[in-house]
């Protein structure tokens, strides 16, 4: 993979490379510059590793996993009581717009100019993956006018979330045809996700299209149905081998983001909500997700939202994240075959596609077990239990959503988005919530740097969404 050690070292720290420059200016000289622009392969590799590292880092490990009660704090961190760190939001926003999104934009310009469809398609897919997380969290965000600093757009307008989803879905729909286009090319060994395998990229495009289509279920159910049907018909993942991941060297510099965060934040434990759910279902993933407590040697979760003095009493009594998941060389996940299977299960239960919702549901659980190294016999016993057997109907949709929540551990942003979409599991807000009345956050507020530097456009975005507080809802969630 042609990525400099220095750049990888920076992205492994997730937010450390956030720059002081305007977050929407280009990251490198483009058209008209007298300096040589980086090769598209270098830009792509940099963008892929950095955007995955950023998204799977602090917000994913802390805020989102806390809000969905997959993790809990034993040091009274404000995030566990639904308060956000303004500096963290600024850093995350600036890191995304000031790094990988600029690299993607510059690489796209070059790949299009050079007529390289096998490069354009992975760039469009990666961009769709990245922007979906940004707009899911913030709602309306800069998109069409972002990364246009060299074209005079230093204070970009904000696109409506509906327009962003329309663009991303169109990009994902056209990407398979670009991958099937005549000619050679692609990123090959410089592709840290699929090593240039165009068929796997095609399956990822269709799988991601189905994920984003399901996001529309509340806001535009007709479009959701049509897009899911089309994406499934086009062909998504077929096994765990198709899963999109970034594999980290684990050399102490280029480490898995959750490994970095777990070492930096040893005060996070598995939530009582998650451990109680796994225990009640007899779920063998418990021994992989969690370590035994220092005292008592049990799998015990910490309650969410405790003040620092009370939370500290749980230090030796609760379970830290399992060692397998926080290895330095553990892969970071973009999307799994398990998630694809649960999407098929939901589509079948809704009557959108042919096939058995139960079979897709079972397939999702089996693939999650396989991904984690759980024995097939354990999957058989689990699926045969009365608590897990698929029942169908509205209760079946709740089962699918709950299993998706369980399987998404280490993917906090996905768990949060799915909880907002489905209401499953039925999470109870913490009593010490900073929101009033107590309510789990449903969006992120805009960063202070944007409020200060791009004031008019942020104000217009807030007005068009009728608010942008923690408990206000983005378009997808209304």
N, C-alpha and C positions, 0 to 999 in steps of 0.2 A: 504494500500500500504506500503510495508516494505522498506521505504526509510528513512534514518536518517534525523532528522531535520537539522543537520549541513550541510549535503551534499545538501539538497534541498535549504537551505539558500544560499549556494554558487552558485548553478546553476541558481537560480532565478535572480542573478545579471549577468547572462549570461557569461560575460568574466572575472569575478573576480577570478575564480578559475584556470585561466591559470597558468601553472607551469613554473618554471625556468629550469626544467630538459629537456633533449632531447625529442622533441615532438613525437618521434617514438618509445620510449622505453615503456615496458609494465607498466600499471598503478598499477599492483599488482603482487606479485610473482606467477608464474605458475609452470609447470612441474619441479619436482626436488627440489622444495623449501621445507624447513622444517617447514614453517609457513602454517597455514590452509588458503586456498584460500576462498574468499567470495563465497557464494552460487550463482548459476546462476540466481536465482530469484532476488536477491539483485542487482547483476550486471545489469540485464535487466532493472529493475525499475530505477536505477541510470542513465543508458544510455539513456533510453527513455525520461525521464524528462529533462536531461541536453542537449541532442542534439536538442530537439525541442526548448528549451529555447535559446540556442545559435543561431540557424538558424533564429528564429523569433525575434531576438533582434536587436542590433544596425544596422547591415548592411541591414537587412530587413526593419526596421523602417525608416532608414535614406537613405543610398545611393541608394538602389534598388528602393524604393518608390519615391525618388526624380528623378531618371533617367527615370522612366516610367511616371512621371508627375501625380502621384496619390497624392503626397505631395509636398509642396514647403516650402522654408525657408524664415523666416522674420528676420533673423539675419545675412544673407549673408554667411552662412556656405559654405566652399569651395566645399563640396560634391555636392551642387546644381549647381556648375559650372564645374562639372566633374573632380574634384581633389579628390584623395583618401588620407585618413589618414594612413600613413605607420604603425604607432603603432597599429591602430585598426586592420589592416590586420594581423599583427604579432600575436596579441592577439587572434583573431578569429581562425586562423590556429592552433596555439598551444593549444587553448582550445579544439578544435575538436579532433585533433590527440592525445593530452595529457589527454583526459578525456573519453568521451563516446565511441569513436572508439576503445580505448584500452579495455574498459569494454565489448563491444560487442565481440571483438576478444577473450578475455579470456573466456567469457561465452560460446562462440561457441566451443572452445576447450573442455570445460568441458561437454557440452551437447552432443557433438559427442562421446566423450569417454564413457559417461554413457548411450549411445544409447537412447536419449530422442528426438524423431523426433518432438513432439509437442512443444518442446522448441527450437529446431534448426530452425524450420520454422519462427516463429516470429522474431528471431534474424536475419535471412537472409533478411527478409522483411524490418526490421528497418535499417539494414546495407545498403540495396539498396536505401532506402529513403535518408539516410544521405549522402552516397557517390554521389548520383545523384546531390545533391546541390553543393557539393564540386567540382566535375568535370565540371558541367555546368558553374561554375564561373571561375575556373582556368584552364580548359582544361586538359592536361596531369598532373596527380598527383600521389603520392605514393599510391599504392593499394595492389598489390600482395606481396610487400616487406615491407609494413607498419606494425607497431606494432610488429616487430620481434626483439626488442632490446635484449631479452633473448636468441636469436638465432644468435646474432652477427651482425644483420643488423641495425647499428646505423646511417647509411647514405643511406637510401633506394633509389633505382632507381625509376624512374617515369614511370608509365604505360601509353601507348597511350590511349586517350579518347575512341577510337573505341574498344580497348580491354576491357576497364572498362565496357562499355555499354554491350558488349557481355557477360561478366561475370554476371553483374547485371540482365540482362534479363533471363539468364539461371537459376539463383537462384530463380527469381520470378516464372518462369515456373515450377520449381520442388517443390516449397513450398506447393501448394495445396495438392499434393500427400503425402507429409510428414504430413500435418495436418489430412489427411484421414487415416493415418497409424493406425494399431491396437495398442491398449494399452492406458494407461491413461497418465496424465502428463500435461504439460503446466504451465503457471505462475499464473493462477487463480487471486486471489485478489492482487497479486504483479504485475499485468499487468495494468499499468495506462492508457492504450489506450482502450482495449476491455474487461478487466477483465476476460481474459481466454476464451473468446468466439471464438472457432476455426472456426466457419462458417463465422464470420465477418472478421477474419484474412484471410480466403481464398478469400473472395470478395475483400479485400484490396490488396492482392497480385496480383489479376487479373487486378484490376483498376490501380494500380501503374505500372504494366507491360504495359498497354495501354498508359499511360502517357509517359513513357520512350520510347516506340515504336514511338510515334508521334514526339518525339525529333529528330528522325532519318530522317524525311521527306526530308530534304535538302541533308544530307550526304549519305544516303543509302535508297532511296525510296522503293526499292524492299523489303528490310528487314522490313522497317516500316510497309508496307502494310501487310505482312505475320504475323508479331507480333501483330498488332492491331486486325486483324481478329481472331487470336488464342485467344487473351486475352478476347475479347468480347464474343466469343463462350464459353469460360470457365466460364463466369459469373462474372460480377463486382457488384458494388453497386446497390441496388434495391430501396433505399429510403434514406432520410436524417438520418434515424436511423443507417445506415451503416457507416456514415462519420467517419473518423479517427481523433480523437481529444485528446488533453491532457486537463483535467479540473483541474484548479488550486484552492487550498484552499482559496486564497485571504486573508491570515492572516497577510499581511504586510511583510512577509518574502518570502513566496511561492506564488508569484503573477504572473499574466499574463505578459509576456515580453513586450508587447506593453503598458501595464499600467505603468510598470516601466520606459520605455523609454519616454512615454508621460509626466510623472512627471519630468524626468531628462531633457527632451528637449521640454519645452513648446513653443519654437520658431518655431515649425513645424505646418503648416496649410495645409488644403486641397488645392491642386493645382487648379489654374484657369482652366486648361485643363480638369480635372475630373469634377469639378462643372459645367462648361459650357456644358459638354457632358450630364451629368445627367439632367440639366435644359432643354436642347434642346429636350430631349427625354421624358420629363415629368415623370422622374423616381422617384417613391416614396421612394427609398432607400436613397435619398438625406438627408432626415430628420434623418436617422439613422447614416449615414456616417459622418455627419457634425453637428456642433453646430452653432447656429446663431451668427453673429458677435456682439461684445460688443457694437459698435456704429451702429445704424441703424437696428439692429436685422434682418439682411439678411443672406442668404446663399451665401457667396462670397469667391471665391478662390483667392489665391495669385499667381502672376506670378512667374515662375521659373527663377532662375539664377540672381536675382537682387543683386547688391552690398549692403553691410550692411547699409549704410546711406539711400539709397532709399528703401530697404526692410523694414526698421524699421517703415516707415510711414504706413505700412499695419497692424500693431499690432492689433489695435482695429477695423479694417475694414474687417477682414477676419475670416473664419470659422476654428475653431479647430476641431480635430477628435471627433466624437460623443461619448457621455459618455457611451453608451451601449458597445461600442467596446473596451473601455479602463477601464472597471471595473477591479478591482483587481482579481475577480474570473471569468473573461471572459475566454472561452476556447481558446486554441491555436489549429490551424487547420493544419493537415497533408495533408488531401485530402477530398474533398466534393463530394456529389452526384451531385451537379450542374456541377462540372468539368467533372465528368464521363459522364453526359448527353451531354455536349458540345463535348466531344471526340466522342461519338456515332454520334452526328449530323455531325461532320466533316467526319467521316468514311462513313456515308451514302451519304453525298454530293459528296465525291470522288468516290462513286460507289464500295466501299470495302465491305459493308455489306448491307443486305436488310433492308427495313424500311424507314420511312419518316424522312428526315433531318429536316423538319419543326417541326414534333412532338418531336423529340429529343431536338431541339433548344428551343421550348416552354417549355419542361420539365425542361431544365436547368434553364431558367428564373424563372419558378414557384418554383423550389426547392430552388433557391437563396432567393427568397422572403420569402418562408416558414421558411428557416433557420434563417432569420432576424426578423421574426414575422410580416411580412407585410400581410395584409388581402388578401385572395384569390380574392375578388372582385377587388382589386387594380391591381392584376396580370392580370385579365381578361381585364380591361380597357387598361392597358399598352400594352398587346399583340395585342389588336385591333387597336392600333394607327398606322397610316401610316408610321411613322418613325421607328417602331419596327417590323412590320409584316415581316415575312421571305420571301425573294425574290428568293433565290436559286442561283446556279452558282457561279462565282467568287465573285459577290457581297454578296452572301449568306455566303461564307467562311469568308469574311470580317466582316459580321454581327456576326457570331459565335465568331470570335476572339475578337471583341469589347466587346461583352457581357461577354466573359470570363475575359477580362481585368477589367471590372466593378465588376464582382463577386469576383475577386481575391483581392479586397481591404483588407488590413492587411496581405497579402501574397506577399510581394514585390518581393521576389526572383522568384516566379512563374510568376508574371506579367512581370518581366524583361526577363525571358527565353522565354515566349510566344511572347513578342514583337520582340525579336531577330529572332524567328522562322517565324513569320507571317508578320512582318512589320505593324501590326495593334495594336492600332490606329496609324495614320500617325503623329507621333510626330515630332515637329520642334525643333532642337537643340537650346539651349539658345545662345544668341549672345555674352554673356560674357564667353563662354566656355574656359576652360584651354586647351582643345584639339585643335590642329591646323591641318587642318581647323576644325571649330566647328562640333563636332560629338558626339553623345551619346555613352558612353562606351559600349563595347561589350564583355569585359572580365575583370577580375581582374589581376593585376600584381602579381608576386610571392612575398611573404613576404621577408623582408630584412634578417630575421633570417635564412631563407632557403638559401638565396644567400650567407650568411656568413658561415653557418655550413655544408651545403650540396652542395657546389659550383659546383662541376663537374656534378652532376646529374641534377641540375637545368639548367646549361648551355646546357646540352644535350637535355633537354626537350624544352628549348627555340629554339634551333637550329632545332629540328625536327618539330616544329610548325611554323617556319619562323617568330618568333617574339612573344613577350608576353606583348605588350603595351596595353593600355586601348582600343584602337581602332582596334587592331588586332583581328582576329576571331579564335575561337576554331574550332575544326574539325566539330562539329555539325552545325556550323553557316556558313560553307563555301559553 
